Amino acid sequence: MHRFVYADNSATTKISKNVLDAMLPYFTEGYGNPSSLYALGQQARAAIDEARHKVAVALGAKKDNEIYFTSGGSEADNWAIKGAAHEMAKKGKKHIVSTKFEHHAVLHTLDALKKEGFEITLLDVHEDGLVRIDELKAAVREDTALVTVMFANNEIGTIQPIAEIGEFCREKGILFHTDAVQAVGNVEINVEDMKIDLLSLSAHKIHGPKGVGALYCRNGIRIETLINGGAQERSKRAGTENTAGIVGLGVAITDAVSDINARCEKLKALRDRFIDGALKIERSRLNGDREKRLAGSANLCFEGIEGESLLLWLDHSGICASSGSACTSGSLDPSHVLLSIGLPHEIAHGSLRVSFSDENTTEDVDHILNVLPLIIDKLRAMSPLWERIKKEEKGE
Ligand SMILES: *Cc1c(COP(=O)(O)O)cnc(C)c1O
């Protein structure tokens, strides 16, 4: 019974040995400041240049200088959206189109821009967890500066029609940003083919370190400076570089992209085994399209229970999972993502997200599937909501 299963890889991942080994020298003998002219500094500079090249290659970017290192996905999202919006406002374009189920790093950034006088249109997401390109086309206006749509959703794992959106935005001369934090390393991405102008990513979701990420910004696109100071990151984001973190990101993204197909196949098998098993539970449902989803991610609702209680009991059995996003847990509001796909409040409360990595095994999935129905039975036995559901079933 004392098995430990980590199934919350959409929240964060364990750093890989390969990544850690590559980073360690930059905490010890490789401590030079990358801006220093002596060899110790220039070695760090070379390591950063190499990492930048690796990220560019992984995304199919034309030039290394289209990659800017940041402190993570949230910073990249903030910078891309505010940075592009402020530049476009100079041309009188102050309208932004996005979706209702973006990560809070995007939604709260849009809230901040709204207070500055930008107009925001948030597209509905359908029950299958996908946005519709026709609705996006209908939402853009003459003064639309930017479209920002996430590549893959962090709670329900659904993958959006990014290439189609890119094609349309390019045609219309509208900037296109995508939060690809969940997609990088899990979906094949090519910023050129997909006509993406700005893309955010984060290392800690792909077995890299926390506190480092990157923004891809296509050459020729102007974004406002984020941090004033030294000349780092082409004078747009000042501050002595996080050399070890950046090196870790370079290795993590290269590893993630290099075995993407084999890994996704393995993850899909785990995910589908989990979905098939969990759907045997009475009054359960899978949230989001069955196929157009991340290989390792599944989100289900079980009627008549509270997601939070379920998580605590799973933890007792050594299982780490989530009720949605790590950022909303702690609040008692149901997930904005589940509400956006039309789930009623009481059902959205009973959600469970499991997200696997290639360290998970079939035995892990079976352990969850053994424990889960017992916990759900126990919780339902105490639930007034479940009692009501059962009464209604009987027509009482
Ligand atoms: C995790 C995540 C972020 C935030 O990335 P950090 O590196 O933790 O700041 C942004 N968007 C999505 C979709 C995420 O999953």
The ligand as a Gaussian input file, in Angstrom:
#p B3LYP/6-31G(d) Opt

LIG

0 1
 C        2.910000      26.334000     -15.424000
 C        2.277000      27.181000     -16.449000
 C        2.584000      28.546000     -16.546000
 C        3.498000      29.237000     -15.562000
 O        4.834000      28.864000     -15.721000
 P        5.856000      29.204000     -14.528000
 O        7.189000      28.819000     -15.098000
 O        5.459000      28.329000     -13.393000
 O        5.733000      30.651000     -14.273000
 C        1.989000      29.279000     -17.542000
 N        1.150000      28.717000     -18.410000
 C        0.825000      27.410000     -18.361000
 C       -0.099000      26.842000     -19.365000
 C        1.373000      26.603000     -17.373000
 O        1.038000      25.318000     -17.313000

